[in-house]
């Protein structure tokens, strides 16, 4: 699944190095936009007026200026869209959510962007996204008619500004051939058999969230007392770790790790590369598994919002969703494509994201400045060991 930059589409902008989401995803706020409540941190050149935030018709109004993680759409889908509508897809890539927002704040103009749930909420609160008229999307029913969670998600009431792109969970990947079976708990990371060969994701929210879930706390807690308990717990794990890395599937494949905290999509990618998938495993711990979603969104200053609407609708066609699922290894919540992902992750059924997973609502949430600062401090402590 790892592909060179030459395979990512017709026109790739050199303004940002094109790292892949699988290897550099960072969900942490890192204090940059900690005052998320009320949309703090978003400073466009001018305040959008009502017309700039209003929904538009799906129509060709120029080429598509696309801003996303690299390798997150099958190149053949891009080519099909270009051919059908007579436009070019002009790609740029970001390496973090913070990087994406920094570009938007600097006045860069893109037609479609892909924020994660908590970042979508920040953009919505900051008045930085156009509303999306679902009636203009011929395939919207395949999402909102089946995956009812997304009809009114916490991060964007009524999905008024977003359409879900992917959904995924966090669990534990491991090598059965080295340490046998696990117990189905986050406590497995403390296994004596894996000592010195365990990685945690290099991600603030994921690591603190894992500790919080193990203790029965809110996955996004910013309470200093809770965070003291979390850091004390993680202090007992720290000597057992090999390190922090978000390259989870390669660490398992090459033997650097026998166990790792991992994103479900990465484990699906690993299945495509493993000579013998049966020696690997993936579990969703019983204490709870964090859930996340990336979204399609149209910025307030998009130069070609009509083309963006066409692109979103094109991407929602089941045949294109199936191609993309097989390409990126992440499920996409569109009715009629579930079997494609289920077949892809057949050896790892825990990778599936169900309606019950969504309803459990273990998404990482935005906190106020004090809570985000407390989480930053706790993360610094954990990383320092």
Secondary structure, 3 states (H helix, E strand, C coil): CCCCHHHCCCEECCCCCCCEHHHHCCCCCCCCCCCCCCCCCCCCCCCCCHHHHCCCCCCCCCCEEEEECECCCCHHHHHHHHHHHCCCEEEEECCCHHHHHHHHHCCCCCCEECCEHHHHHHHHHCCCECCCCHHHCCCCHHHHCCCHHHHHECCEHHHCCEEEEEEEEEEEEEEHHHHCCCCCCHHHHHCHHHCCCEEECCCHHHHHHHHHHHCCCCCCCCCHHHHHHHHHHHHHHHCCEEEECCCHHHHHHCCCCCEEEEEHHHHHHHHHHCCCHHHEEEECCCCCCCEEEEEEECECCCCCHHHHHHHHHHHCCHHHHHHHHHHHCCECCCCCCHHHHHHHCCCCHHHCCCHHHHHHCCCCCCCCHHHHHHHHHHHHHHHHC
